[in-house]
Amino acid sequence: DGLGEFDKAKEYHRQALVIFEKTNNQTGKGYALSRMSESAYFLEEYQLAVQLAAEGHQIFKSLGHHWGICTTLCRLGFGYVGLGEITKADGCFREALKQSRNYQTVPLCLYALAGMAATMVHVQGQVEPAVELFQYIQYHPQTPALCIQQTARWFTHINLPDNAHTAGLRSDECKKIEVIIDGVLNS
């Protein structure tokens, strides 16, 4: 799916899911469902994205698999954003952020923050903080590329300053990630 060929990616992950089911590999099943959810999201199959992410989330939760729990919460959140269910999306992203922070997994914190930026653009009066958060995420060295793509699509419909997508922040201007997280969780 990193190549943008989401139909193919979804099919490959479906094939992997069959293999994981045959071998009773629960972690593999959760991973395949999670990746299929991501592909469905990019294909604008939001209801399917939510369904697949929820299935993967249940598996990871039963295993106590922290990476999987946080990732599927984010994928659930993006699916809900696509469906316009912003309150549900925000809840997923907040929970993913809390859990990823507890386990000190910076890329997953950034993924959750990216989702929260996407929800913020849907709340009147929060466009400016959403843009600031998105810029932080966009230029952080540990941000997964696909989470930038997932978030960017929600900024295309709003009127941003001319330099909002490209301005970025110099590293000495960036707040520490803990400050960003505290600010978002306390809002």
C-alpha atoms as a printed R data frame, in Angstrom:
    type eleno elety resid chain resno       x       y      z
1   ATOM     1    CA   ASP     A     1   0.000   0.000  0.000
2   ATOM     2    CA   GLY     A     2   3.014   2.293  0.254
3   ATOM     3    CA   LEU     A     3   2.977   2.484 -3.543
4   ATOM     4    CA   GLY     A     4  -0.555   3.841 -3.644
5   ATOM     5    CA   GLU     A     5  -1.949   0.682 -5.246
6   ATOM     6    CA   PHE     A     6  -4.589   0.119 -2.625
7   ATOM     7    CA   ASP     A     7  -6.757  -2.346 -4.572
8   ATOM     8    CA   LYS     A     8  -3.748  -4.627 -5.008
9   ATOM     9    CA   ALA     A     9  -2.625  -4.109 -1.434
10  ATOM    10    CA   LYS     A    10  -6.052  -4.999 -0.077
11  ATOM    11    CA   GLU     A    11  -6.042  -8.198 -2.139
12  ATOM    12    CA   TYR     A    12  -2.519  -9.171 -1.009
13  ATOM    13    CA   HIS     A    13  -3.472  -8.626  2.611
14  ATOM    14    CA   ARG     A    14  -6.670 -10.638  2.081
15  ATOM    15    CA   GLN     A    15  -4.532 -13.514  0.782
16  ATOM    16    CA   ALA     A    16  -2.236 -13.137  3.781
17  ATOM    17    CA   LEU     A    17  -5.284 -13.204  6.061
18  ATOM    18    CA   VAL     A    18  -6.309 -16.585  4.615
19  ATOM    19    CA   ILE     A    19  -2.835 -17.981  5.351
20  ATOM    20    CA   PHE     A    20  -2.832 -16.558  8.888
21  ATOM    21    CA   GLU     A    21  -6.277 -18.056  9.514
22  ATOM    22    CA   LYS     A    22  -5.116 -21.489  8.278
23  ATOM    23    CA   THR     A    23  -2.072 -21.368 10.550
24  ATOM    24    CA   ASN     A    24  -4.023 -19.873 13.485
25  ATOM    25    CA   ASN     A    25  -1.615 -16.920 13.636
26  ATOM    26    CA   GLN     A    26  -3.666 -14.363 15.554
27  ATOM    27    CA   THR     A    27  -1.065 -11.593 15.358
28  ATOM    28    CA   GLY     A    28  -0.828 -12.082 11.603
29  ATOM    29    CA   LYS     A    29  -4.628 -11.972 11.308
30  ATOM    30    CA   GLY     A    30  -4.770  -8.712 13.232
31  ATOM    31    CA   TYR     A    31  -1.996  -7.243 11.089
32  ATOM    32    CA   ALA     A    32  -3.652  -8.272  7.806
33  ATOM    33    CA   LEU     A    33  -7.018  -6.866  8.923
34  ATOM    34    CA   SER     A    34  -5.356  -3.635  9.975
35  ATOM    35    CA   ARG     A    35  -3.602  -3.229  6.635
36  ATOM    36    CA   MET     A    36  -6.779  -4.100  4.729
37  ATOM    37    CA   SER     A    37  -8.520  -1.373  6.739
38  ATOM    38    CA   GLU     A    38  -5.884   1.134  5.675
39  ATOM    39    CA   SER     A    39  -6.339   0.196  2.022
40  ATOM    40    CA   ALA     A    40 -10.134   0.416  2.325
41  ATOM    41    CA   TYR     A    41  -9.760   3.898  3.812
42  ATOM    42    CA   PHE     A    42  -7.723   5.127  0.839
43  ATOM    43    CA   LEU     A    43 -10.278   3.569 -1.514
44  ATOM    44    CA   GLU     A    44 -12.920   5.619  0.345
45  ATOM    45    CA   GLU     A    45 -14.605   2.423  1.567
46  ATOM    46    CA   TYR     A    46 -14.976   3.908  5.025
47  ATOM    47    CA   GLN     A    47 -17.549   1.505  6.458
48  ATOM    48    CA   LEU     A    48 -15.363  -1.429  5.422
49  ATOM    49    CA   ALA     A    49 -12.318   0.328  6.879
50  ATOM    50    CA   VAL     A    50 -14.109   0.610 10.230
51  ATOM    51    CA   GLN     A    51 -15.248  -3.017 10.135
52  ATOM    52    CA   LEU     A    52 -11.774  -4.374  9.336
53  ATOM    53    CA   ALA     A    53 -10.042  -2.147 11.881
54  ATOM    54    CA   ALA     A    54 -12.546  -3.183 14.565
55  ATOM    55    CA   GLU     A    55 -11.889  -6.873 13.862
56  ATOM    56    CA   GLY     A    56  -8.140  -6.331 14.004
57  ATOM    57    CA   HIS     A    57  -8.507  -4.265 17.164
58  ATOM    58    CA   GLN     A    58 -10.395  -7.056 18.937
59  ATOM    59    CA   ILE     A    59  -7.655  -9.529 18.058
60  ATOM    60    CA   PHE     A    60  -4.834  -7.246 19.211
61  ATOM    61    CA   LYS     A    61  -6.724  -6.350 22.377
62  ATOM    62    CA   SER     A    62  -7.204 -10.033 23.250
63  ATOM    63    CA   LEU     A    63  -3.469 -10.587 22.744
64  ATOM    64    CA   GLY     A    64  -2.413  -7.470 24.669
65  ATOM    65    CA   HIS     A    65  -0.461  -6.408 21.569
66  ATOM    66    CA   HIS     A    66   0.213  -2.707 22.231
67  ATOM    67    CA   TRP     A    67   1.387  -1.704 18.741
68  ATOM    68    CA   GLY     A    68  -1.626  -3.407 17.180
69  ATOM    69    CA   ILE     A    69  -4.072  -1.879 19.644
70  ATOM    70    CA   CYS     A    70  -2.831   1.665 18.984
71  ATOM    71    CA   THR     A    71  -2.588   1.211 15.221
72  ATOM    72    CA   THR     A    72  -6.071  -0.233 14.870
73  ATOM    73    CA   LEU     A    73  -7.490   2.525 17.066
74  ATOM    74    CA   CYS     A    74  -5.994   5.051 14.626
75  ATOM    75    CA   ARG     A    75  -7.337   3.154 11.635
76  ATOM    76    CA   LEU     A    76 -10.758   3.023 13.275
77  ATOM    77    CA   GLY     A    77 -10.502   6.762 13.844
78  ATOM    78    CA   PHE     A    78  -9.670   7.536 10.222
79  ATOM    79    CA   GLY     A    79 -12.551   5.330  9.086
80  ATOM    80    CA   TYR     A    80 -14.888   7.278 11.360
81  ATOM    81    CA   VAL     A    81 -13.541  10.580  9.997
82  ATOM    82    CA   GLY     A    82 -14.391   9.318  6.517
83  ATOM    83    CA   LEU     A    83 -17.921   8.506  7.679
84  ATOM    84    CA   GLY     A    84 -18.253  11.935  9.285
85  ATOM    85    CA   GLU     A    85 -18.493  10.428 12.784
86  ATOM    86    CA   ILE     A    86 -16.077  12.901 14.335
87  ATOM    87    CA   THR     A    87 -16.907  12.216 17.989
88  ATOM    88    CA   LYS     A    88 -16.171   8.499 17.555
89  ATOM    89    CA   ALA     A    89 -13.003   9.305 15.594
90  ATOM    90    CA   ASP     A    90 -11.792  11.703 18.293
91  ATOM    91    CA   GLY     A    91 -12.368   9.058 20.965
92  ATOM    92    CA   CYS     A    92 -10.319   6.513 19.023
93  ATOM    93    CA   PHE     A    93  -7.448   8.930 18.449
94  ATOM    94    CA   ARG     A    94  -7.408  10.090 22.081
95  ATOM    95    CA   GLU     A    95  -7.293   6.503 23.347
96  ATOM    96    CA   ALA     A    96  -4.545   5.615 20.857
97  ATOM    97    CA   LEU     A    97  -2.578   8.680 21.938
98  ATOM    98    CA   LYS     A    98  -2.887   7.827 25.633
99  ATOM    99    CA   GLN     A    99  -1.826   4.230 25.085
100 ATOM   100    CA   SER     A   100   1.026   4.996 22.694
101 ATOM   101    CA   ARG     A   101   2.285   7.635 25.103
102 ATOM   102    CA   ASN     A   102   2.231   5.098 27.947
103 ATOM   103    CA   TYR     A   103   4.379   2.749 25.886
104 ATOM   104    CA   GLN     A   104   6.594   5.580 24.595
105 ATOM   105    CA   THR     A   105   6.096   4.750 20.928
106 ATOM   106    CA   VAL     A   106   6.676   8.087 19.204
107 ATOM   107    CA   PRO     A   107   5.563   7.015 15.686
108 ATOM   108    CA   LEU     A   108   2.227   5.805 17.079
109 ATOM   109    CA   CYS     A   109   1.840   9.029 19.092
110 ATOM   110    CA   LEU     A   110   2.365  10.934 15.840
111 ATOM   111    CA   TYR     A   111  -0.158   8.723 14.033
112 ATOM   112    CA   ALA     A   112  -2.767   9.464 16.713
113 ATOM   113    CA   LEU     A   113  -1.931  13.182 16.622
114 ATOM   114    CA   ALA     A   114  -2.345  13.150 12.829
115 ATOM   115    CA   GLY     A   115  -5.812  11.751 13.294
116 ATOM   116    CA   MET     A   116  -6.626  14.370 15.886
117 ATOM   117    CA   ALA     A   117  -5.544  17.075 13.425
118 ATOM   118    CA   ALA     A   118  -7.988  15.584 10.915
119 ATOM   119    CA   THR     A   119 -10.804  15.762 13.474
120 ATOM   120    CA   MET     A   120  -9.882  19.309 14.476
121 ATOM   121    CA   VAL     A   121 -10.437  20.667 10.958
122 ATOM   122    CA   HIS     A   122 -14.059  19.564 11.292
123 ATOM   123    CA   VAL     A   123 -14.591  21.609 14.446
124 ATOM   124    CA   GLN     A   124 -15.328  25.269 13.821
125 ATOM   125    CA   GLY     A   125 -12.650  27.529 15.226
126 ATOM   126    CA   GLN     A   126  -9.973  24.845 15.426
127 ATOM   127    CA   VAL     A   127  -8.521  25.157 11.931
128 ATOM   128    CA   GLU     A   128  -5.444  27.098 13.038
129 ATOM   129    CA   PRO     A   129  -4.470  24.651 15.817
130 ATOM   130    CA   ALA     A   130  -5.111  21.761 13.398
131 ATOM   131    CA   VAL     A   131  -2.759  23.281 10.815
132 ATOM   132    CA   GLU     A   132  -0.091  23.866 13.471
133 ATOM   133    CA   LEU     A   133  -0.417  20.270 14.666
134 ATOM   134    CA   PHE     A   134  -0.354  18.928 11.115
135 ATOM   135    CA   GLN     A   135   2.804  20.913 10.342
136 ATOM   136    CA   TYR     A   136   4.461  19.508 13.450
137 ATOM   137    CA   ILE     A   137   3.543  15.962 12.447
138 ATOM   138    CA   GLN     A   138   4.465  16.477  8.803
139 ATOM   139    CA   TYR     A   139   8.022  17.500  9.619
140 ATOM   140    CA   HIS     A   140   8.740  15.201 12.545
141 ATOM   141    CA   PRO     A   141  11.416  12.662 11.509
142 ATOM   142    CA   GLN     A   142   9.556   9.685 13.017
143 ATOM   143    CA   THR     A   143   6.193  10.315 11.361
144 ATOM   144    CA   PRO     A   144   5.056   7.388  9.189
145 ATOM   145    CA   ALA     A   145   4.502   8.607  5.595
146 ATOM   146    CA   LEU     A   146   1.037   7.097  5.227
147 ATOM   147    CA   CYS     A   147  -0.281   8.963  8.244
148 ATOM   148    CA   ILE     A   148   0.649  12.233  6.530
149 ATOM   149    CA   GLN     A   149  -1.292  11.118  3.441
150 ATOM   150    CA   GLN     A   150  -4.273  10.078  5.556
151 ATOM   151    CA   THR     A   151  -4.372  13.448  7.301
152 ATOM   152    CA   ALA     A   152  -3.622  15.690  4.309
153 ATOM   153    CA   ARG     A   153  -6.820  14.746  2.482
154 ATOM   154    CA   TRP     A   154  -8.880  16.418  5.242
155 ATOM   155    CA   PHE     A   155  -7.094  19.745  4.778
156 ATOM   156    CA   THR     A   156  -7.858  20.153  1.057
157 ATOM   157    CA   HIS     A   157 -11.355  21.575  1.573
158 ATOM   158    CA   ILE     A   158 -10.464  24.431  3.921
159 ATOM   159    CA   ASN     A   159  -8.995  27.804  3.110
160 ATOM   160    CA   LEU     A   160  -5.464  27.800  4.462
161 ATOM   161    CA   PRO     A   161  -2.837  30.508  4.313
162 ATOM   162    CA   ASP     A   162  -0.782  30.205  1.117
163 ATOM   163    CA   ASN     A   163   2.202  28.754  2.953
164 ATOM   164    CA   ALA     A   164   0.330  26.442  5.346
165 ATOM   165    CA   HIS     A   165   1.157  23.212  3.523
166 ATOM   166    CA   THR     A   166   4.790  24.073  2.932
167 ATOM   167    CA   ALA     A   167   5.872  26.374  5.724
168 ATOM   168    CA   GLY     A   168   6.897  23.705  8.199
169 ATOM   169    CA   LEU     A   169   8.643  24.452 11.412
170 ATOM   170    CA   ARG     A   170  12.365  24.547 11.980
171 ATOM   171    CA   SER     A   171  13.469  21.990 14.538
172 ATOM   172    CA   ASP     A   172  14.297  24.746 17.037
173 ATOM   173    CA   GLU     A   173  10.717  26.044 16.714
174 ATOM   174    CA   CYS     A   174   9.077  22.663 17.294
175 ATOM   175    CA   LYS     A   175   7.570  22.032 20.665
176 ATOM   176    CA   LYS     A   176   8.562  18.866 22.428
177 ATOM   177    CA   ILE     A   177   6.170  16.038 21.662
178 ATOM   178    CA   GLU     A   178   5.102  15.815 25.316
179 ATOM   179    CA   VAL     A   179   3.960  19.456 25.226
180 ATOM   180    CA   ILE     A   180   1.991  18.789 22.034
181 ATOM   181    CA   ILE     A   181   0.350  15.676 23.524
182 ATOM   182    CA   ASP     A   182  -0.544  17.440 26.777
183 ATOM   183    CA   GLY     A   183  -2.085  20.303 24.839
184 ATOM   184    CA   VAL     A   184  -4.190  18.009 22.672
185 ATOM   185    CA   LEU     A   185  -5.330  15.710 25.458
186 ATOM   186    CA   ASN     A   186  -6.295  18.647 27.661
187 ATOM   187    CA   SER     A   187  -8.345  20.391 24.968
